Amino acid sequence: MWETGEDGYLLVERITKLESGYGESFELSVVDGERRASVEWSDHDGLHISAVLQDRPIGLSAVGLDYDTLVAWDEHKSLENSIEFDGHRYYYRNSYEVRYNEDDEGFWLWEFVREDEEGGVSVVKWEGLPFEVYVSIAVSPHVVTVYHK
């Protein structure tokens, strides 16, 4: 699909509104044949679209993180805090609570941006559940066409 330059024809299964102190964004749960993806967009300072292509989340240790590191980075924010994953460096940007509109439940989110700004790593923590890590790629709005049924 996006990483190969092929067209993707995505069927939307669910639209979710996400709200935080930074505004709102939207997440689409989509399917293209047998392949699932999550597409998130916001229009803060222009249109930003990212896609998560992995089928399920990975754990903190897969990206070289642990709970104590996340807590320390929350307390002592620094632009030098970063992780190395899959040949790319990702810089810690922020952490904050996000409200999920389906049931108004909240989760905590840590955001990391790839050094070339063409991707990101998101660490998600729901209460009572293990940490979930998602790796995303940036998608140019110029390659996205939306059709309304």
Residue pairs with C-beta under 8 A, 6 or more apart in sequence:
1 7
1 8
1 32
1 35
1 37
1 53
2 8
2 51
2 53
2 137
2 139
2 143
3 53
3 137
8 32
8 37
9 32
10 28
10 30
10 31
10 32
10 37
10 39
11 30
11 31
11 32
12 28
12 29
12 30
13 29
13 30
13 31
14 28
14 29
15 26
15 27
15 28
15 29
16 26
16 27
16 28
16 29
16 100
16 101
16 102
17 24
17 25
17 26
17 101
18 24
18 25
18 26
18 27
18 40
18 98
18 99
18 100
18 101
19 98
19 99
19 101
20 96
20 97
20 98
20 99
20 109
21 96
21 97
22 44
22 96
23 42
23 44
24 42
25 40
25 41
25 42
25 44
26 40
26 41
26 42
27 38
27 39
27 40
28 38
28 39
28 40
28 41
29 36
29 38
30 36
30 37
30 38
30 39
31 37
35 53
36 55
37 51
37 52
37 53
38 51
38 52
38 134
39 49
39 50
39 51
39 52
39 139
40 49
40 50
40 51
40 52
40 136
41 47
41 48
41 49
41 50
42 48
47 141
48 138
49 138
49 139
49 140
49 141
49 144
50 119
50 120
50 136
50 137
50 138
50 139
51 136
51 137
51 139
52 122
52 134
52 135
52 136
53 137
54 134
54 135
57 124
57 132
57 133
57 134
58 132
58 133
58 134
58 135
59 130
59 131
59 133
60 66
60 67
60 70
60 123
60 131
60 133
62 85
62 133
63 83
63 85
63 90
63 121
63 123
63 133
64 83
64 84
64 85
65 83
65 123
65 133
67 131
70 95
70 110
70 123
73 81
73 92
73 95
73 110
74 95
74 110
77 92
77 94
78 92
79 91
81 91
81 92
82 89
82 90
82 91
82 92
82 112
83 89
83 90
83 92
83 112
83 121
84 90
85 121
85 135
86 135
88 114
88 115
88 116
88 119
89 114
89 115
90 112
90 113
90 114
90 115
90 119
90 120
90 121
91 112
91 113
91 115
92 110
92 111
92 112
93 111
93 112
93 113
94 110
94 111
95 108
95 109
95 110
95 111
96 108
96 109
97 106
97 107
97 108
97 109
98 106
98 107
98 108
98 109
99 105
99 106
100 106
100 107
105 126
107 124
107 125
107 126
107 127
108 124
108 125
109 122
109 123
109 124
109 125
110 122
110 123
111 120
111 121
111 122
112 120
112 121
112 122
112 123
113 119
113 120
114 120
114 121
117 138
118 137
118 138
119 135
119 136
119 137
119 138
120 135
120 136
120 138
121 133
121 134
121 135
121 136
122 133
122 134
122 136
123 131
123 132
123 133
124 131
124 132
124 133
124 134
125 131
125 132
126 132
